[in-house]
Amino acid sequence: MSQVEKIEPDLRFVKELQAIGGESVKKCYQCATCSVACPLAPPENPFPRKEMLWAQWGLKDRFEGDIDIWLCHNCQTCSELCPRGARPGDLISALRNMTYRKLVKPSIIGEWMSSSKYLPILIAIPAVLFLILWYISTGLTIPDGEIVYGKVFYGDYYIDPTFILVSLFVAYSFFKGVVTMWKSFDKAIPKTLVIGEQRVKPTLIESLRAVILGEIATHVKFNECGTDNTERYKGHLTLFYGFVALAVVTGIVAVSHWGGKIIELIAPLGHTPMPLWSPVKILANVGAVLLLVGLTYLTRRRLNTDPGKSASSYYDWYLIGVIWAVALTGIGSELFRLAGVATLAYPVYYLHLVAVFMLFAYLPWSKLGHLVYRTTALVYAHQVGRLPLAREEEKIFMV
């Protein structure tokens, strides 16, 4: 006689999920079109059909350790082909957003990130902080002479300590989040899943290498997923390499500034303000242009998306808006400095600091956190064989 399982739906969870993007979940009638259409869903327990069922029944506990919500590329093929308009792609996005909000503490930041009504708080924290620093340095006045942002926001005493503390806070939060995710996957995923008849489990380094070089660096799965993802593919790829370029620039400036005589040979490269012909400055400007190109692609794509097939959430627009703010204020700071317009240069640079703080200090709770969380899920998937390797990744293992 089969054992009867008692199901206890969590109606509060269902309502919460519907409120953040999964409002169409009740339309699903389990035809499995979504799972059949998805080119990334593995044959064992394919997504997103099971997620639709769990969400309809309010089975909140089933999503703990559900690695598939991170493996989905959100190409919306399932939503386009759904005969009932249940939008499975939006449900997967909503589940990820819910995870961002509660994965690490302090959870109050996740709550603030979940609704536009808390946006003034998120803006006020860095806005007040940098306003106080400006007041301490010059009494909120504009310095005379050459425009040097260090006259107002001292690098050694204001900016560097602030963002070092922010970086440590974000790194610790991500560490806790990754550990929590990995443990939840261990509980939820059977260790018997293998690829083919024989499979040697890759090392953690091999899985990291395969994921980073075989997928993240190329975004190859974007072209395998969906019917019309050219704009999305170009937008994500250019945005990604824009961030990479700017991260390299930041690293060079920081290391050259704090490295002392050990790196005396490269120290001049990171001295700010840098001339336009400096290799580091050129890389910074290239990174800024890539951000603008990627943002233009992704913003246009979201504005042109059919709302009947997919709906952009507040999480989506918050991230796009903050990155736009970072890019435009960064470029504006450079242009106004070069033009010698101090009355605009210093206030715009102040806004740039506020935007950069909002992008990075809240990173573990924002959609951009998928850079870490999704990478973790992909690495785990390779470790246990949850997904077959793409051809590009297979070549990497053979090297």
C-alpha positions in Angstrom: 0.0 0.0 0.0 1.4 3.4 -1.0 2.2 5.9 1.7 -0.1 8.9 1.8 1.7 12.3 2.0 -0.1 15.1 3.8 0.3 18.4 2.0 0.1 21.6 4.0 -0.1 24.6 1.6 1.5 27.8 2.7 -1.1 30.3 1.3 1.0 33.3 2.6 3.9 32.0 0.4 1.6 31.8 -2.6 0.4 35.4 -2.1 3.9 36.7 -1.6 5.1 34.9 -4.7 2.2 36.3 -6.8 3.0 39.8 -5.5 6.6 39.8 -6.7 6.0 38.5 -10.3 4.3 35.1 -10.1 0.8 36.4 -10.4 -0.1 34.1 -13.3 0.9 30.9 -11.7 -2.7 29.8 -11.0 -3.3 29.6 -14.8 -1.0 26.6 -15.2 -2.8 23.3 -15.8 0.3 21.1 -15.9 0.5 20.4 -19.6 4.3 20.2 -19.4 4.8 22.4 -22.5 7.3 24.5 -20.6 9.5 21.6 -19.6 9.4 20.1 -23.1 10.2 23.4 -24.8 13.1 24.3 -22.5 16.4 23.5 -24.2 18.3 23.6 -20.8 16.0 21.4 -18.7 17.7 18.1 -17.9 15.8 14.8 -18.4 15.7 14.1 -14.6 13.1 16.3 -12.9 13.0 18.9 -15.6 12.0 22.5 -14.9 9.9 24.6 -14.7 6.9 22.3 -14.6 7.6 21.1 -11.1 8.2 24.6 -9.9 4.8 25.6 -11.2 3.1 22.8 -9.4 4.9 23.5 -6.1 4.1 27.2 -6.3 0.4 26.5 -7.0 0.1 24.3 -4.0 2.2 26.6 -1.8 4.9 24.0 -1.1 7.4 26.5 0.1 9.8 23.9 1.6 10.2 22.2 -1.8 12.1 25.3 -3.1 14.7 25.1 -0.4 17.7 23.7 -2.3 16.0 23.8 -5.7 19.0 24.4 -7.9 16.9 24.7 -11.1 15.7 28.2 -10.3 19.3 29.2 -10.8 20.0 27.1 -13.9 17.2 28.8 -15.9 18.4 31.6 -18.3 15.0 33.3 -18.3 14.8 33.3 -22.1 11.0 33.2 -21.8 10.5 30.4 -24.4 8.3 28.6 -21.9 6.2 31.7 -21.4 5.8 32.3 -25.1 4.7 28.8 -25.7 2.4 28.4 -22.7 -1.1 27.8 -23.9 -2.6 29.3 -20.8 -0.4 32.4 -20.4 0.9 31.2 -17.0 4.4 32.7 -17.6 6.6 30.1 -16.0 9.7 32.3 -16.8 8.3 35.0 -14.6 7.7 32.5 -11.8 11.3 31.4 -11.9 12.5 35.0 -11.7 10.1 35.7 -8.8 11.5 32.7 -6.9 15.1 34.0 -7.4 14.0 37.4 -6.2 12.5 35.9 -3.1 15.8 34.0 -2.5 17.9 37.2 -2.9 15.7 38.8 -0.3 16.1 36.1 2.4 19.3 34.3 1.7 21.6 36.3 4.0 21.2 38.7 6.9 20.5 41.5 7.7 17.2 40.5 6.0 15.9 44.0 6.4 18.0 45.0 3.4 16.4 42.3 1.4 13.0 43.7 2.4 14.0 47.2 1.4 15.2 45.9 -2.0 11.8 44.2 -2.6 9.6 47.3 -3.0 9.9 50.8 -4.5 8.4 52.3 -1.3 11.8 51.6 0.4 13.9 53.2 -2.3 14.2 56.5 -0.4 15.8 54.6 2.5 18.3 52.9 0.2 19.2 56.3 -1.4 19.3 58.2 1.9 22.0 55.9 3.5 24.8 56.8 1.1 23.4 60.3 0.3 23.6 61.3 3.9 26.9 59.6 4.5 28.7 61.4 1.6 27.0 64.6 2.4 28.4 64.5 5.9 31.9 63.8 4.5 31.5 66.7 2.1 30.5 69.0 5.0 33.4 67.9 7.1 35.9 68.6 4.3 34.8 71.9 2.8 31.5 72.8 4.5 29.6 71.8 1.4 31.3 74.5 -0.7 33.0 74.1 -4.1 36.8 74.3 -3.9 38.6 76.8 -6.1 41.3 76.0 -8.6 41.9 72.7 -10.5 39.0 70.2 -10.2 40.4 67.4 -8.1 37.7 65.3 -6.4 40.1 64.4 -3.6 39.8 68.0 -2.4 36.3 67.2 -1.3 36.2 63.4 -0.8 39.7 62.5 0.5 40.7 59.1 -0.9 42.8 58.0 2.0 40.4 59.1 4.8 37.0 59.0 3.2 36.5 57.0 0.0 38.9 54.2 0.4 38.0 53.3 4.0 34.3 53.5 3.2 34.4 51.2 0.2 36.9 48.8 1.8 34.4 48.3 4.6 31.6 47.9 2.1 33.7 45.3 0.2 34.4 43.3 3.3 30.7 43.4 4.3 29.6 42.3 0.8 32.3 39.6 0.6 31.2 38.2 4.0 27.6 38.3 3.1 28.3 36.5 -0.2 30.3 33.9 1.7 27.5 33.2 4.0 25.0 33.1 1.1 27.2 30.6 -0.9 27.6 28.3 2.1 23.9 28.4 2.8 23.1 27.6 -0.9 25.6 24.8 -1.1 24.3 23.1 2.1 20.7 23.4 0.8 21.7 21.8 -2.5 23.4 19.0 -0.5 20.1 18.2 1.2 17.9 18.4 -1.9 19.9 16.8 -4.7 20.5 13.0 -4.9 24.2 12.1 -5.1 23.4 9.3 -7.6 22.8 11.7 -10.5 25.5 11.0 -13.2 26.1 11.8 -16.8 26.1 8.7 -19.0 27.2 5.3 -17.8 30.5 6.4 -16.4 31.5 9.8 -15.1 34.5 11.0 -13.1 33.5 13.7 -10.8 35.4 16.9 -11.6 37.3 18.7 -8.9 36.0 22.1 -7.7 38.7 23.9 -9.6 37.7 22.0 -12.8 34.0 22.9 -12.3 34.9 26.6 -11.7 37.0 26.7 -14.8 34.3 25.0 -16.9 31.6 27.4 -15.7 33.6 30.6 -15.9 35.4 30.0 -19.2 32.8 27.8 -20.8 29.7 29.7 -20.0 30.0 33.0 -18.1 32.9 34.4 -20.2 31.1 33.6 -23.5 27.4 33.7 -22.5 27.1 30.8 -24.9 23.9 29.4 -23.3 22.1 32.6 -24.2 22.2 31.6 -27.9 21.1 28.1 -27.1 18.1 29.3 -25.1 15.1 30.9 -26.7 14.1 31.9 -30.2 15.1 35.6 -30.3 17.8 36.4 -27.7 20.2 38.4 -29.9 19.5 41.7 -28.1 19.6 40.1 -24.7 22.8 38.2 -25.5 24.6 41.4 -26.7 23.3 43.4 -23.8 24.4 41.0 -21.1 27.8 40.3 -22.7 28.7 43.9 -23.2 27.5 44.9 -19.7 29.5 42.0 -18.3 32.8 43.0 -20.0 32.1 46.7 -19.1 32.1 45.7 -15.4 35.2 43.6 -16.0 37.1 46.5 -17.5 36.1 48.9 -14.7 37.0 46.3 -12.1 40.5 46.0 -13.6 40.8 49.8 -13.6 39.7 50.0 -9.9 42.2 47.3 -9.0 45.1 49.0 -10.7 44.3 52.3 -9.1 43.9 50.8 -5.6 47.0 48.6 -5.8 49.2 51.3 -7.2 48.0 53.8 -4.6 48.4 51.5 -1.6 51.2 49.3 -2.8 54.0 51.7 -2.1 57.5 51.1 -3.5 56.9 47.4 -4.1 55.1 48.3 -7.3 56.8 51.5 -8.0 57.0 50.7 -11.7 53.2 50.7 -12.2 52.4 53.3 -9.6 52.2 56.1 -12.2 49.5 54.2 -14.0 47.1 54.6 -11.1 47.8 58.2 -10.1 44.5 60.2 -10.3 43.3 62.2 -12.1 44.9 60.4 -15.0 45.5 61.9 -18.5 43.2 60.8 -21.3 46.0 58.9 -23.0 46.8 56.8 -20.0 46.2 53.1 -20.8 44.2 52.8 -17.5 42.1 55.8 -18.5 41.5 54.4 -21.9 40.4 51.1 -20.4 38.1 53.0 -18.0 36.4 54.9 -20.9 36.0 51.7 -22.9 34.4 50.1 -19.9 32.0 53.0 -19.5 31.0 52.8 -23.2 30.4 49.1 -22.9 28.1 49.8 -19.9 26.1 52.3 -22.0 25.8 49.9 -24.9 24.7 47.0 -22.8 22.2 49.1 -20.8 20.7 50.4 -24.1 20.2 46.9 -25.4 18.7 45.6 -22.1 16.5 48.7 -21.4 15.1 48.7 -25.0 14.4 44.9 -24.8 12.5 45.3 -21.5 10.5 48.3 -22.8 9.5 46.3 -26.0 8.6 43.1 -24.2 5.1 42.0 -24.6 3.5 42.3 -21.1 1.3 39.4 -21.9 4.3 37.0 -22.1 6.6 38.5 -19.6 6.5 41.3 -17.0 9.6 43.2 -15.7 9.7 43.4 -11.9 10.9 46.1 -9.6 14.0 44.1 -9.1 14.7 44.3 -12.8 14.2 48.1 -13.0 16.1 48.8 -9.8 19.2 47.2 -11.1 19.0 48.8 -14.6 18.3 52.2 -13.0 21.2 52.0 -10.6 23.7 50.9 -13.3 22.4 53.8 -15.6 23.1 56.1 -12.7 26.6 54.8 -12.1 27.4 55.1 -15.8 26.0 58.5 -16.5 27.3 60.1 -13.3 30.7 58.6 -13.9 30.9 59.9 -17.5 29.4 63.2 -16.4 32.1 63.6 -13.6 34.8 63.1 -16.2 33.4 65.5 -18.8 32.6 68.3 -16.3 36.1 67.9 -14.9 37.7 68.2 -18.3 35.5 71.1 -19.2 36.4 72.9 -15.9 32.8 73.3 -14.7 33.4 72.9 -11.0 29.8 73.8 -10.0 28.6 70.7 -11.8 31.6 68.4 -11.5 31.6 68.1 -7.7 27.8 67.5 -7.3 27.8 65.0 -10.1 30.7 63.2 -8.6 28.8 63.1 -5.3 25.9 61.5 -7.0 28.3 59.0 -8.6 29.5 57.9 -5.2 25.9 57.5 -4.0 25.1 55.4 -7.1 28.2 53.2 -6.7 27.4 52.6 -3.1 23.9 51.6 -3.9 25.2 49.2 -6.6 27.7 47.4 -4.5 26.7 47.7 -0.8 23.3 46.0 -1.5 24.7 43.5 -4.0 24.0 40.3 -2.1 20.3 41.2 -2.0 20.0 42.6 -5.6 19.5 40.9 -8.9 23.1 41.4 -9.7 23.9 39.0 -6.9 23.2 36.2 -9.4 26.8 36.7 -10.6 27.8 34.9 -7.4 24.7 32.8 -6.6 24.1 31.5 -10.1 27.8 30.7 -10.5 27.6 28.7 -7.3 24.6 26.8 -8.6 26.3 26.0 -12.0 29.5 24.8 -10.3 27.4 22.6 -8.0 25.5 21.3 -11.0 28.7 20.2 -12.7 30.0 18.6 -9.5 27.0 16.3 -9.1 26.1 15.9 -12.8 22.8 17.7 -12.5 23.3 19.1 -16.0 25.2 17.7 -19.0 28.2 19.8 -20.0 28.0 21.9 -23.1 30.4 21.1 -25.9 32.6 24.1 -25.0 32.8 22.9 -21.4 33.6 19.4 -22.5 36.6 20.8 -24.4 37.8 22.6 -21.3 37.8 19.4 -19.3 39.8 17.7 -22.0 42.6 20.3 -21.9 
